[in-house]
Amino acid sequence: MQEKGKRSLQSSDRLSLLAITLADWLERWFPDALVFAWAAVVIVFVAGLLSGVTASNLTRNFGDGFWELIPFTLQMVMIVVGGYVVATAPPISRVIRWLAHIPRTPRSAVAFVAFVAMTSALISWGFSLIFTALLVRHIVQNIRGVDYRAASAAAYLGIGTVWALGLSSSAALMMATEGSIPPAIFKISGRIPLSHTIFTWQSILMAGLLIVASVSVAYFTCPSAQHAKTAEALNVKFSIDAPVIREANKPGEWLENTGLLTVLICGIGFSYLARIFWVRGPLAALDLNTYNFLFIMVGMLFQWRPRAFAAAVAASVPATAGILIQFPFYAGIFGMLTKSPMSTRMAEFFVRVSTRETYPLLVATYSAILGLFVPSGGSKWIIEAPYVLTAAKQLHVNLGWVVQIYNTAEALPNLINPFWMLPLLGLLNIRAREVVGYSCLYLIVNLPLVFLGMWFFARTMSYVPPGAY
């Protein structure tokens, strides 16, 4: 029995060594996320030249498209802001402290963090990043011997696995929100409701499989206490105390420290939400604008005092910097693709090299590779959708499932691209290189699972023409 335990420990240590080796290699060769975005601009520009588009037209299309995604960019920023405001509110902080006492051992703690990260990401990826990072900070205070790198990688799992299969899926919400769908895409597919994307039984089962697989990896690859690099060993220091909000000492500050205005505004806001959910129905009403509005209202209510709410919003802003500067470049790529024959030629290529049976694998492969350069589910979908959906129509592949194939596959490169790690890294005071090695192990396990699942479930779904949803 002891020999069996020793073999298991040695196997775990080998996996940990593999994670460290991968982390060192990836840190050396992987540049900043902004470099990936700029590289994608150059690649698309060169591809356009090779396909016969003039440099003059490509330049004009890039500039014309640069500002076309401003509404969508703001929607993505508000997801991060809303998630942060809710996750740092006092009621949620109490929940985090309670959850941090559930696991009892280092290995169960890392597995628990992985489970919480993925299940919370089904509600909101922005909320999941902040909520789970704060959970890790409390857990390492409660349990000795937790490997801080493994726990940090587990906290990032939501954005690298199931987030796009949940309620904050950028692509699914965009396709369900007629006003958010660019006209070039709407002409191809029309509106695709959530009942044909994230709420299909195939999508729900796929999310469940990814959660089980990832929690298992988290549990069996976590180093034992004697082999762990703890927060103390990495010289990580942080405070887990909530910020102190200064009490009012002047008459003009009274409204800043009372919940009176909060109650009034939340009353108006929740009345509006109740009305549109009643009139439109729960699924039809849930789009990007409604989703963000709901989180802002909940954040206001949970933060209670206007001064606390404003402080939480201010603290969330640094985490949105990457979105604000990179999304316009993605919009420029979208302009070069959709305002020239490149999109049509890409669709023709996809049809030419695939069949109805193999098309899901092609979309999954392409989406995962492009995700290394454009680490954004929403803006990358705008780039891909024109030719991906056009080819799917011609091959009679279910359009709603194509959205979910994209959603599942595009999350995979997030595990090795540091772009969306930034809010979590800041809260945990840890470097990307110390996280990516462990997250790469999840990529190795989840990649074949995603490809097999997307291919198999596609065979269970029939084609639905645009406008027939």
C-alpha positions in Angstrom: 0.0 0.0 0.0 2.9 2.4 0.9 4.6 1.4 -2.4 1.4 2.3 -4.3 1.3 5.7 -2.6 4.9 6.4 -3.4 4.4 5.6 -7.1 1.4 8.0 -7.1 3.4 10.7 -5.5 6.3 10.3 -7.9 3.8 10.5 -10.8 2.4 13.7 -9.4 5.9 15.1 -9.0 6.7 14.3 -12.6 3.6 16.2 -13.8 4.5 19.1 -11.6 8.0 19.1 -13.1 6.5 19.1 -16.6 4.3 22.1 -15.6 7.4 24.1 -14.5 9.3 23.2 -17.6 6.4 24.3 -19.8 6.1 27.5 -17.8 9.8 28.4 -18.4 9.5 27.7 -22.1 6.3 29.6 -22.7 7.5 32.6 -20.7 10.6 32.7 -22.9 8.9 32.5 -26.2 5.4 34.0 -25.7 5.2 37.8 -26.0 2.7 40.2 -24.6 -0.9 39.8 -25.7 -0.8 43.1 -27.6 1.9 41.8 -29.8 -0.4 38.9 -30.8 -3.1 41.4 -31.8 -0.6 43.5 -33.9 0.8 40.3 -35.5 -2.7 39.3 -36.5 -3.2 42.7 -38.2 0.0 42.1 -40.2 -0.9 38.5 -41.1 -4.4 39.5 -42.4 -2.9 42.5 -44.3 -0.4 40.2 -46.0 -3.0 37.5 -46.7 -5.2 40.2 -48.3 -2.3 41.2 -50.6 -1.7 37.6 -51.6 -5.4 37.2 -52.4 -5.3 40.1 -54.8 -6.7 43.0 -52.6 -4.7 46.2 -53.1 -2.7 47.7 -50.3 -4.8 50.9 -50.7 -8.1 49.1 -50.1 -6.7 47.1 -47.2 -5.5 50.3 -45.5 -8.8 52.1 -46.0 -10.7 49.0 -44.8 -8.5 48.8 -41.7 -9.1 52.4 -40.8 -12.8 52.4 -41.6 -13.3 49.3 -39.4 -11.1 50.5 -36.5 -14.0 52.2 -34.6 -16.9 50.0 -35.7 -16.9 47.9 -32.5 -17.1 50.7 -29.9 -20.5 49.6 -28.5 -19.3 46.0 -28.2 -16.0 47.1 -26.6 -17.9 49.0 -24.0 -20.1 46.0 -23.4 -17.0 43.9 -22.7 -15.6 46.5 -20.4 -18.8 46.6 -18.4 -18.7 42.8 -18.0 -15.4 43.2 -16.2 -16.6 46.2 -14.2 -19.8 44.5 -13.2 -18.1 41.3 -12.2 -15.6 43.1 -10.1 -18.2 45.2 -8.3 -20.3 42.2 -7.4 -17.3 39.9 -6.4 -15.9 42.5 -4.0 -19.2 43.4 -2.4 -19.5 42.6 1.4 -22.2 39.9 1.0 -20.1 38.1 -1.6 -16.9 38.5 0.5 -18.7 36.7 3.3 -19.5 33.9 0.9 -15.9 33.7 -0.2 -14.7 33.4 3.4 -17.2 30.6 4.0 -16.2 28.7 0.9 -12.5 29.0 1.8 -13.1 26.8 4.9 -14.6 23.9 2.9 -11.5 22.2 1.6 -9.2 20.6 4.2 -6.1 19.5 2.3 -3.9 21.2 -0.3 -5.0 18.8 -3.1 -8.7 19.2 -2.4 -8.2 22.9 -2.1 -6.8 23.2 -5.7 -9.6 20.9 -7.0 -12.2 23.0 -5.2 -10.8 26.2 -6.7 -11.0 24.7 -10.1 -14.6 23.7 -9.6 -15.6 27.1 -8.3 -13.8 28.9 -11.1 -15.7 26.9 -13.8 -19.1 26.9 -12.2 -18.9 30.7 -11.5 -17.7 31.3 -15.1 -21.0 29.8 -16.3 -22.6 32.9 -14.7 -20.0 35.5 -15.7 -16.4 35.2 -16.8 -15.6 38.6 -15.3 -17.2 37.7 -12.0 -15.4 34.3 -12.0 -11.9 35.8 -12.4 -12.3 38.2 -9.5 -14.3 35.9 -7.2 -12.0 32.9 -7.6 -8.8 35.0 -7.2 -10.2 36.3 -3.9 -11.1 32.7 -2.9 -7.5 31.6 -3.5 -6.2 34.5 -1.3 -8.3 33.2 1.6 -7.6 29.5 1.0 -3.8 29.9 1.2 -4.3 31.7 4.5 -6.4 28.8 5.9 -4.5 25.7 4.6 -0.8 25.2 4.9 1.1 23.6 2.0 -1.1 24.7 -0.9 0.9 25.2 -4.1 0.3 28.8 -5.0 1.0 28.3 -8.7 -1.4 25.4 -9.0 -4.1 27.2 -7.1 -3.7 30.3 -9.3 -3.9 28.3 -12.5 -7.0 26.5 -11.2 -8.6 30.0 -10.5 -8.1 30.8 -14.2 -9.8 27.7 -15.4 -13.2 29.3 -16.0 -11.9 31.6 -18.8 -10.0 28.7 -20.3 -12.8 26.1 -20.4 -16.5 26.7 -20.0 -17.1 30.5 -19.8 -18.3 30.7 -23.4 -20.8 27.9 -22.8 -22.4 30.0 -20.0 -24.5 33.1 -19.6 -21.8 35.6 -20.5 -20.8 34.0 -23.8 -20.0 36.9 -26.0 -20.7 35.2 -29.3 -23.9 33.6 -28.1 -25.2 36.8 -26.6 -24.2 38.8 -29.6 -26.1 36.4 -31.9 -29.1 36.6 -29.6 -29.0 40.5 -29.6 -30.1 41.8 -33.0 -28.8 45.3 -32.3 -25.3 43.9 -31.5 -25.0 41.8 -34.6 -23.0 43.6 -37.3 -25.2 43.9 -40.5 -22.7 41.9 -42.5 -23.2 38.9 -40.1 -27.0 39.4 -39.7 -27.5 39.1 -43.4 -26.0 35.6 -43.3 -27.5 34.1 -40.2 -30.2 36.3 -38.8 -30.8 36.2 -35.0 -29.9 32.9 -33.3 -31.6 32.7 -29.8 -29.9 31.2 -26.8 -32.2 28.2 -26.9 -30.2 27.1 -29.9 -26.7 27.8 -28.5 -25.9 27.7 -24.8 -29.2 26.1 -23.7 -29.0 23.0 -25.9 -28.6 19.8 -24.1 -25.4 19.1 -26.1 -23.8 22.4 -24.9 -24.8 21.7 -21.2 -23.4 18.2 -21.4 -20.1 19.5 -23.0 -19.7 21.9 -20.1 -20.2 19.2 -17.6 -17.6 17.0 -19.2 -15.1 19.8 -19.2 -15.7 20.5 -15.5 -15.2 16.9 -14.6 -12.0 16.5 -16.7 -10.5 19.8 -15.4 -11.2 19.1 -11.7 -9.6 15.7 -12.1 -6.5 17.2 -13.6 -6.4 19.8 -10.8 -6.6 17.2 -8.2 -4.1 14.6 -9.5 -1.4 17.1 -10.7 -1.3 19.2 -7.5 2.0 18.9 -5.8 2.0 17.5 -2.2 2.6 19.9 0.7 6.3 18.9 0.9 6.9 19.7 -2.8 4.7 22.7 -3.0 5.7 26.3 -3.7 3.5 28.2 -1.3 2.7 31.9 -1.4 5.3 32.4 1.3 7.9 30.6 -0.7 7.2 32.8 -3.7 7.3 35.9 -1.4 3.7 36.8 -2.3 2.2 39.3 0.2 -1.3 40.7 0.2 -4.0 41.8 2.5 -7.3 40.0 2.6 -9.1 42.7 4.6 -11.8 44.7 2.9 -11.0 48.4 2.2 -12.1 50.8 4.8 -14.7 53.3 3.6 -14.4 56.6 5.3 -17.5 57.6 7.3 -19.3 60.9 6.5 -18.1 63.9 8.5 -19.7 66.6 6.4 -23.3 67.2 5.5 -22.5 67.0 1.8 -21.1 63.5 2.3 -24.2 62.1 3.8 -25.7 60.8 0.6 -22.4 59.2 -0.3 -22.6 57.0 2.7 -26.3 56.1 2.8 -28.2 53.5 0.8 -31.1 55.8 0.1 -30.2 56.6 -3.5 -29.1 53.0 -4.0 -32.6 51.7 -3.0 -34.3 54.2 -5.3 -32.2 53.5 -8.3 -32.2 49.8 -7.9 -35.9 49.9 -7.5 -36.2 51.6 -10.9 -33.6 49.2 -12.4 -35.1 46.0 -11.2 -38.6 47.1 -12.2 -37.2 47.6 -15.7 -35.6 44.2 -15.7 -38.8 42.5 -14.5 -40.8 44.2 -17.2 -38.5 43.1 -20.1 -38.2 39.6 -18.8 -42.0 39.4 -18.5 -42.7 40.9 -22.0 -39.9 39.2 -23.9 -39.5 36.0 -22.0 -36.4 34.9 -20.0 -34.3 33.7 -22.9 -35.2 36.4 -25.4 -34.6 39.1 -22.9 -31.1 37.9 -21.9 -28.7 39.8 -24.1 -25.4 41.7 -23.5 -27.1 44.9 -22.5 -29.6 43.2 -20.2 -26.9 41.0 -18.7 -24.6 44.0 -17.9 -27.5 46.0 -16.6 -28.4 43.2 -14.2 -24.8 43.0 -12.9 -24.5 46.7 -12.4 -27.8 46.8 -10.4 -26.8 43.8 -8.3 -23.4 45.4 -7.7 -25.0 48.7 -6.6 -27.3 46.8 -4.2 -24.5 44.6 -2.7 -22.1 47.5 -2.3 -25.0 49.5 -0.8 -23.3 52.9 -0.3 -22.5 55.1 -3.4 -19.0 55.7 -2.1 -18.2 52.0 -1.8 -19.7 51.4 -5.3 -17.6 54.1 -6.8 -14.5 52.8 -5.1 -15.1 49.3 -6.5 -15.6 50.6 -10.0 -12.4 52.6 -9.8 -10.5 49.5 -8.6 -11.8 47.5 -11.6 -10.8 50.0 -14.3 -7.1 48.8 -14.6 -8.3 45.3 -15.6 -10.1 46.8 -18.6 -7.0 48.4 -20.2 -6.3 45.5 -22.5 -9.9 45.4 -23.9 -9.9 49.2 -24.5 -6.7 49.3 -26.6 -6.8 45.9 -28.3 -10.4 45.7 -29.5 -10.1 48.5 -32.0 -7.3 46.6 -33.7 -9.5 43.5 -33.9 -12.2 45.8 -35.4 -9.6 46.8 -38.0 -9.0 43.2 -38.8 -12.8 42.7 -39.2 -12.9 45.7 -41.6 -10.1 44.2 -43.8 -11.9 40.9 -43.9 -15.5 41.9 -44.4 -15.0 45.0 -46.7 -13.0 43.0 -49.2 -13.4 39.7 -51.1 -11.3 37.9 -48.4 -14.3 36.8 -46.3 -16.0 35.3 -49.3 -12.9 33.5 -50.4 -12.4 32.1 -46.9 -15.9 30.7 -46.9 -15.3 29.1 -50.3 -12.0 27.6 -49.0 -13.8 26.2 -45.9 -16.5 24.6 -48.1 -13.9 23.2 -50.5 -11.7 21.5 -47.9 -14.5 20.1 -45.7 -17.7 18.1 -45.7 -20.8 18.4 -43.4 -19.2 15.7 -41.1 -15.7 17.2 -41.0 -16.7 20.9 -40.8 -17.0 21.0 -37.0 -13.4 19.8 -36.7 -12.2 22.4 -39.1 -14.0 25.3 -37.3 -12.7 24.0 -33.9 -9.1 23.9 -35.2 -9.2 27.2 -36.9 -10.9 29.0 -33.9 -8.3 27.6 -31.5 -5.3 28.6 -33.6 -6.7 32.1 -34.2 -7.4 32.5 -30.5 -3.6 32.7 -29.9 -3.6 36.0 -31.9 -7.0 37.3 -31.0 -7.7 36.3 -27.4 -11.3 37.6 -27.3 -14.4 35.5 -27.7 -16.5 38.4 -28.9 -14.2 40.4 -31.3 -12.7 37.2 -32.7 -16.2 35.9 -33.4 -16.9 39.1 -35.4 -13.8 38.3 -37.5 -14.7 34.6 -38.1 -18.4 34.7 -38.3 -18.9 36.0 -41.8 -17.1 33.1 -43.5 -17.6 30.5 -40.9 -21.4 30.9 -40.9 -21.5 31.3 -44.7 -19.7 28.0 -45.2 -21.9 26.3 -42.5 -25.0 27.4 -44.5 -23.7 25.9 -47.7 -22.8 22.7 -45.9 -26.1 22.6 -44.0 -24.4 22.5 -40.6 -26.5 23.7 -37.6 -25.7 27.4 -37.2 -26.4 27.5 -33.5 -24.0 24.6 -33.0 -21.3 26.3 -35.1 -21.5 29.2 -32.5 -21.0 26.6 -29.8 -18.1 24.9 -31.6 -16.5 28.3 -31.8 -17.2 29.0 -28.2 -15.7 25.8 -26.9 -12.6 25.8 -29.1 -11.8 29.5 -28.7 -11.5 29.2 -25.0 -8.6 26.7 -25.2 -5.8 29.1 -26.2 -6.8 31.3 -23.2 -5.0 28.7 -21.1 -1.6 29.7 -22.6 -2.3 33.3 -23.6 -1.8 35.7 -20.7 -4.3 38.4 -21.9 -7.2 37.5 -19.7 -5.0 36.5 -16.9 -4.2 40.1 -16.1 -7.0 40.8 -13.6 -6.3 37.6 -11.8 -2.5 38.1 -11.8 -2.9 41.5 -10.3 -5.1 40.3 -7.5 -2.8 37.3 -6.7 0.5 39.1 -7.2 1.9 36.3 -9.3 3.6 36.2 -12.7 2.2 34.6 -15.8 5.1 32.2 -16.1 4.3 30.7 -12.8 0.7 30.0 -13.9 0.9 29.1 -17.6 2.9 25.9 -17.0 0.0 24.4 -15.0 -2.7 25.7 -17.2 -0.9 24.1 -20.2 -1.6 20.7 -18.6 -5.3 21.5 -18.8 -4.9 22.4 -22.4 -3.3 19.0 -23.2 -6.2 17.1 -21.6 -9.1 19.3 -22.7 -8.1 19.8 -26.4 -8.9 16.2 -27.6 -12.0 16.2 -25.4 -13.3 19.4 -27.0 -12.6 18.3 -30.6 -14.2 14.9 -30.1 -17.3 16.4 -28.3 -17.8 19.1 -30.9 -17.6 16.5 -33.8 -19.9 14.0 -32.1 -22.6 16.4 -30.9 -22.7 18.0 -34.3 -24.0 14.7 -35.7 -27.0 14.9 -33.3 -28.2 18.3 -34.6 -30.2 19.1 -37.8 -29.8 22.2 -40.0 -32.1 25.1 -39.3 -32.4 27.8 -42.0 -31.8 31.4 -40.9 -35.0 33.1 -39.8 -36.6 29.7 -38.8 -35.6 29.9 -35.2 
